[in-house]
Amino acid sequence: MGIWWRWSWRDLRSRWVQVTAIAFIIAVGSGTYSGLSSTAQWRRASYDASYARLRMYDLRVELAAGSFVDDEALRAVGRNLQHRGVLGAAST
């Protein structure tokens, strides 16, 4: 075990530039990944808050997880409303 530590320390001292560069690259990559991956939840909440303030949605339909409805079928329901004039636009 002592030989391994001496060899590692000798190698570290002779290649300190490479070791420092590798450590820097790992630190930047790890920080960037964690920073960018943690914004997804905030981004969804921010979108919902922005849409609510702008009153973009008068009617919003959400489906249960794993379910599927054809977007044209939802539009057909909107076209068949008793008061069709209340539906100004539909998008998916």
C-alpha positions as MATLAB code, in Angstrom:
seq = 'MGIWWRWSWRDLRSRWVQVTAIAFIIAVGSGTYSGLSSTAQWRRASYDASYARLRMYDLRVELAAGSFVDDEALRAVGRNLQHRGVLGAAST';
ca = [
       0.000    0.000    0.000;
       2.872    2.387    0.760;
       4.382    1.870   -2.680;
       1.045    2.723   -4.273;
       0.780    5.990   -2.281;
       4.380    6.985   -3.107;
       3.862    6.236   -6.791;
       0.565    8.193   -6.859;
       2.112   11.194   -5.088;
       5.113   11.165   -7.456;
       2.817   10.969  -10.473;
       0.608   13.776   -9.135;
       3.607   16.082   -8.588;
       4.987   15.453  -12.066;
       1.613   15.922  -13.797;
       0.000   18.619  -11.669;
      -1.084   20.662  -14.701;
      -3.032   17.752  -16.199;
      -4.543   16.832  -12.831;
      -5.643   20.432  -12.253;
      -7.131   20.691  -15.760;
      -9.055   17.432  -15.351;
     -10.364   18.498  -11.928;
     -11.479   21.845  -13.391;
     -13.278   20.179  -16.305;
     -15.082   17.769  -13.965;
     -16.091   20.637  -11.646;
     -17.437   22.785  -14.492;
     -19.294   19.843  -16.063;
     -20.852   18.766  -12.769;
     -21.893   22.307  -11.892;
     -23.386   22.946  -15.311;
     -25.341   19.687  -15.283;
     -26.777   20.262  -11.830;
     -27.575   23.884  -12.601;
     -29.376   23.154  -15.835;
     -31.215   20.060  -14.632;
     -32.612   21.801  -11.564;
     -34.434   24.485  -13.563;
     -37.124   22.203  -15.030;
     -39.466   22.378  -12.036;
     -38.976   26.138  -11.710;
     -39.575   26.611  -15.452;
     -42.911   24.771  -15.362;
     -44.086   26.782  -12.347;
     -42.945   29.999  -14.001;
     -44.848   29.221  -17.204;
     -48.032   28.492  -15.266;
     -47.696   31.718  -13.261;
     -47.040   33.757  -16.418;
     -50.030   32.266  -18.224;
     -52.240   32.947  -15.208;
     -51.169   36.606  -15.043;
     -51.714   37.076  -18.771;
     -55.060   35.248  -18.594;
     -53.962   33.241  -21.591;
     -56.146   30.266  -20.747;
     -59.864   30.599  -20.333;
     -60.265   26.857  -20.492;
     -57.425   24.455  -20.045;
     -57.820   20.719  -20.435;
     -55.408   18.366  -18.719;
     -55.461   14.619  -19.174;
     -54.548   11.962  -16.649;
     -51.007   10.652  -16.838;
     -50.657    7.978  -19.487;
     -53.933    8.799  -21.244;
     -54.240    9.946  -24.839;
     -56.897   11.855  -26.748;
     -56.533   12.917  -30.346;
     -56.230   16.707  -30.574;
     -58.799   16.798  -33.380;
     -61.315   15.058  -31.103;
     -60.860   17.805  -28.509;
     -61.349   20.472  -31.161;
     -64.525   18.700  -32.322;
     -65.879   18.948  -28.790;
     -65.163   22.684  -28.876;
     -66.928   23.069  -32.220;
     -70.000   21.275  -30.855;
     -70.412   23.606  -27.882;
     -73.813   25.191  -27.512;
     -72.246   28.672  -27.567;
     -69.548   28.251  -30.210;
     -68.601   31.919  -30.078;
     -66.991   31.484  -26.667;
     -64.225   29.376  -28.171;
     -61.908   31.852  -29.874;
     -58.971   29.578  -30.642;
     -57.620   26.140  -29.979;
     -54.041   24.960  -29.983;
     -52.121   21.894  -28.929;
];
